[in-house]
Amino acid sequence: MKSAIPWTLLALFLSSLSAVAATADRGDEPRTQRVNFADLDLTRGPGVVALYARIRSAAQQVCGTVDARQLEAITNSHRCTKQAIARAVREVNAPTLTSYYIAKTNATINIAQR
């Protein structure tokens, strides 16, 4: 019993160091990727669909791929992707893209008001 306590403390210390290292690797700034859409007509369906596909692809790249056997990593990656897509749709602030996003995801989005 006496030897179990130091090992437990050592394990806690090492796990806290790995958490700090993981945070330092990520940095404080979220990763971003620029999505160009100047070539798209966002007043028409095909342009909106193309932009949404570009946004979704960029979000998946930024959030990364994970090992399918790690449930928590999969959950975090999906959450990251959903949040990145929502943020991008909000920043583009095009009514047709917002409508498409809402129809596609059954989600709500907050639009900035003046």
Secondary structure as GFF3:
##gff-version 3
##sequence-region A 1 114
A	DSSP	alpha_helix	4	26	.	.	.	ID=ss1
A	DSSP	alpha_helix	45	63	.	.	.	ID=ss2
A	DSSP	alpha_helix	71	92	.	.	.	ID=ss3
A	DSSP	alpha_helix	95	105	.	.	.	ID=ss4
###
